[in-house]
Each structure stands twice: as structure tokens, then as C-alpha cells.
């Protein structure tokens, strides 16, 4: 498999919050790769640094060390003009569909905006919007409606359509289903899988939920306190992990059987990551 994204020895440091507070390093020499058409799941608890990886790839955070390479080119410190060009190939779906869409714009305007910015004619953008709505399973008349007229799951479909608009090679998915109920989560995940099969787009999929990661990922990297502690095929990592921290994540997932839940809780308390 050809490597699309390569992150090597990435370090990110945030300044301290107080006047005399020391800088805080949130990523420690993180390395990972994403192949063409592949989904790499990055899983970890809140504050583990997983979202910072995605923000570094998108250029929203400046690394203090290490490199980010896309299609073999170093984009670690790409300037504004270069980032604008990269937007054709690297897109993002954020966590909250309520806040990620402009409430004052129609769905048609939201989807056509990135196309027009990239130089598409208005007629070409309208045609592409119709294709995108069909691709994510929304009716054609959705283009004339406002985000508030849709459910959370439908709004996330709009966000996915917006990310797909320029036909990217990679989409960074930052907790894209965590704000949705379980039934809607499953539908959105299946939609992402179907889109990947049809378009060949790759995903860097960030989540705290091991069950979600298992459902969508080909490979999984587990991050704990800024370090990648385990990487491997999704089936192996999510069923028989080797690292104690991953084992704790697996045991923390709720199950319907109360007796099994008690056993898992007791086993989790014995582990020390």
C-alpha cells in the first residue's frame, strides 16, 4: 500500500497557562502512517493528545519538532498559500455538527463555498452540490434549507458532504460521531465506509470509543499521554491488545450482561498502564 500521510517523531508543546507556568508537551515523538484508501484509527482518552495529531496534520497547530509529510512532501510548516492548495486534498469533519455549519447559510451555499473558493464556476458548483447530497443520502431540496431544519445525523452528513466537495485524498475525522446517538452513529459510520469504497479516500479517524474505532478502521494506533503505545491491525488491537492501557480501554467498554460488566470492572482495576 502506498503511503499517503507520514508523521515522524512529532512533538507539540503548548505554553503554560499561568505567568510562570512551564510549557507543556502534549505529543512526544509520535509517528504514524496512513495509506491510500486506508482508515487509521487513533484512539485514546480525553487529553491523550489524539486531537492534537489531527490539528497538526491540518496545520492548525505548529509542531515543536518532527515532520508531517503528505504524498512525500513536507507540509509541517506549510504557509497560508500552500495550505490553501492542500485543502483540495486534505479535509476535515469536526465533532459537533451543530457548531461546524454556518446557521445563516443554506446547505447549498455551505457546500458550494469551498468549490467556489477553489475556482469552480457557479453552475459547476451547483451540479457538484447535487452530486454530494445524493452521495451522503440527502434529498435534492436540502440545498435550499438551513442547518437548523435537519437532525444531528443529517447535519453531520452535510459536514461530510462539505469535506468531500473538493474530492480530497485524506479526511481527518475528529470524533465525528461522538455527539450522535448510537443508531445514528452506526448509520454515519456505514456511510463513511461506503464513501471510502466508492471514492478511495483515506481517513485519519480520531475517537475515544474503541467500538467505533473497531467498526471503521483498518489499523489502529493507541495514544496515551502523548505517546503511541500500540499500533496494529484493527482486529488484533480491539480484541486482544498487548499493552495494559489498551486492555483498560477494552475493559472499559460497557456490555449488556451485568455479571460480565462486574468482571470487566474488577479486571480493569487490576491493570496499571
C-alpha angles and dihedrals in degrees: 000000000000114000113241102174126026124184115188127190092331117188125183124187126191122201118251117264097230130063093257098025116128121239114267120223108215098177123044115197095316116187128183142143136213120202127213110282091005132125116220111191117209111197132181144122125282109290094022093118099251096126090048089061090057093045090051091053090050092049093244091119126042112225117227091213141357132048141270114206126188119192088346096307124114109242097163095117101016114164127235095271092049091047091052089055091046090056087078089064105026121052136164140220112202129212103251117054089188095064101028094068124069105244092206095059129075118241089253091056092046092053097041096047097078090045094052091046087056090053104265119150118246093249091049090049092052091052091048091049090056090051092049094050090052091047093057095039101254125135120257093244089062088087090072095050134085125244092249089065091066135073122247092262092049091049090053088052087055089050090051091049090051090052090049094049098095092040095246127199093219134028121194106214109198108193090315096172104032093098092053133084118256097260092049090045091058092049094050092047091050089049091053091049091049092048090051091052091051100041106025092231117160124227132211094198117195121193144143091215116090092194091057091047091050091052098053110022133094092191132013134212116195116210125198123179093338098316130102101233101176138012130179148108112329093239092055098042095047098045108029109015120179102207117081092228092056089046088055091051090051093048091047092063109104121243130195096237110086094203092050090046090055091049092050092048091052092047091049093054090056093056122092115194 
